[in-house]
Amino acid sequence: MVFTSFDPRAIIRNVICSKFDIDNDGKDEYYILVGSIKVPIYFGESSKANTLPNMPFILLDLMTSSAEPQDVMAATRKHEAIIDVSIYFANTDDIDVDIFGKLISDVFVNLIRTNQCTFAKDFFANVRNEGRVITESRGRQVVFQRHMELYTIYYDNIP
């Protein structure tokens, strides 16, 4: 039996997202649909290695991951992970910034709650903190960020 670390972001993204070539560059991106807008979801480290994509988009950053033995022989370990969900969007003519970030987070929460027990065997996910808004300036552009916290738990068992 090979023991592995627990990073649930790929499992979550594969279940809640659809795939589409958003930028018409021949590369399919994972996205969620918010109204008629496709909002891509990326892992935090991949976006930091490249330039930031066009907004709006969502970043999933693994904040903590732990493995705790559940019995004397450690045949079962309880894995917990906390994921920072960052929603980035800008002020544009056709988007009301007062409601757009919340609209994206509502769609994300609904997708997590709808699938929270169906990601994988012995895997559970839930949004623990539904958001706080941060405003920052990048040159002349104002960027809005809505941060959420996703909690996941998984039990691995040795057969």
Stockholm file with secondary structure:
# STOCKHOLM 1.0

chainA/1-159         MVFTSFDPRAIIRNVICSKFDIDNDGKDEYYILVGSIKVPIYFGESSKANTLPNMPFILLDLMTSSAEPQDVMAATRKHEAIIDVSIYFANTDDIDVDIFGKLISDVFVNLIRTNQCTFAKDFFANVRNEGRVITESRGRQVVFQRHMELYTIYYDNIP
#=GR chainA/1-159 SS CCCCCCCTHHHHHHHHCEEECTTSSSCCEEEEEETTEEEEEEEHHHHHHSCCCSSSEEEEEEEEEEEEECSTTCCEEEEEEEEEEEEEEECCTTCCHHHHHHHHHHHHHHHHHHHTTTSSTTEEEEEEEEEEEEEEEETTEEEEEEEEEEEEEEEEECC
#=GC SS_cons         CCCCCCCTHHHHHHHHCEEECTTSSSCCEEEEEETTEEEEEEEHHHHHHSCCCSSSEEEEEEEEEEEEECSTTCCEEEEEEEEEEEEEEECCTTCCHHHHHHHHHHHHHHHHHHHTTTSSTTEEEEEEEEEEEEEEEETTEEEEEEEEEEEEEEEEECC
//
